[in-house]
Amino acid sequence: MTNGTARPGMATFSLDDDDEIPVPTAQQRAAAKQGGERLGFKSEPAEAAAKRVPPPAREAIYTANFHIRTTPEDRERYDEFAYRHRMKKGEAMKLLLDLAEEAEAVRSKATKRG
């Protein structure tokens, strides 16, 4: 153990002067670039990478949070419904509300007739 260890009791296996990683030379960088291109990795100029515009962020559709007190069984039914139909929970809520309004309209027509 050397005197310059950061933590007492921990052995160091490197030379004290050998702690810094050397910066690769221009020839080493060129050889690495050429080797990578042979493997199929294409190098882009730094300007092209900097000019690339990131894609726009997706715009959120369902932005309102709605907290409902429900039984665990009904919550599980709702989650299962959304999962079974592979839809977002916001879509499932919209569909369930549309169906409820249709049923309400049918009931109101039936009561007006009867």
N, C-alpha and C positions, 0 to 999 in steps of 0.2 A: 504494500500500500504506500502511496506517495503522500507527501504532506499537503498537496493541493486538492485533495478530494473534497467534493462538495458536502458529502454526508459521511460522518465518521462511521466506521465499521463496514463501509461499502468499498470493495476493491475496484480499482480502475485498471483496465488492461490496455490502455493506450498511452503513448508517450505524451508528456505534458505539452510539448511543442507541436504535437500533431493533431490538435483539436479542430483546427479550421479546415473546411473542405475547400480544395483549390477550385478556382473558377476555370471552366473549360476554355481551351484556346480556340481560336478561329478555325484551325485545322480540325480539331476534335468536333466542333459544332458542324462543320461541313461534312465530315465523315458520318456523323450521326444522322444528319438530314438526308444524305444520299442513301444510307442504309434503310432508313424509314420509308423513303420513296420506293425503294426496290421491293419492300414488303407491302406496298399499296397505300401508304399514308401520304397524302398530298399536302405539301406545305403551302400555306397562303402567305402572301406578303403581310406585314404588320398593318399596313394602311388598309388593306381589304378587310381584315378582321375588325378593325376599328370602325370602318364605314358601314358595316352590316347593321341594319336597323333591326332591333328586336321585334318580334311579332307583337301586335297589340294584345293587351290583356283581355281575357274573356269578360264580357259584360255580364254582371250578375242579373239573373231574372227574378229569383225569389229572394228579395232583400228584407222582407219584414219577418220579424221573429214573433211567433205566436205560441204562448204557453197555455196548455189546456190541462185541467185536472181530469184524469180519467183512471179507470181501473187498469191494472197491469194486463188483464186479459184483452181489453179493448186496444190498448197500446200495441200489444203483440199482434192482434188481428190487423191493425193498420200497417204496421211494419211488414207483416207477411204479405199483405195485399200489394204494397208498393214493390216489394221484392219479387213477388210472383209475376207481376206485370212489367217488371224491369223499368220502372219509372221513378223519377225523383219524387220525394215526398211532397214537394210543392205541387207537382202535377197530380199526384194522387188526391191531395186535398181539393184541388180545383175540380177534378172529376167527381169526387164525392159530393161537393157542393152543387155542381150542375145536376147530378142525378137527384139530389134532395129537392132542388127547385122544380124539376120536372114532375116529381111525385107530388109536390105541393100543388102545382098547377092542375094536375089530374084530379086531386082530391077537391080542390075548390070548384072545378067544373061539375063534379059529381054532386056536390052539395047544393049548387045553384039549380041543377036540374031536378033534384029530388025533393 
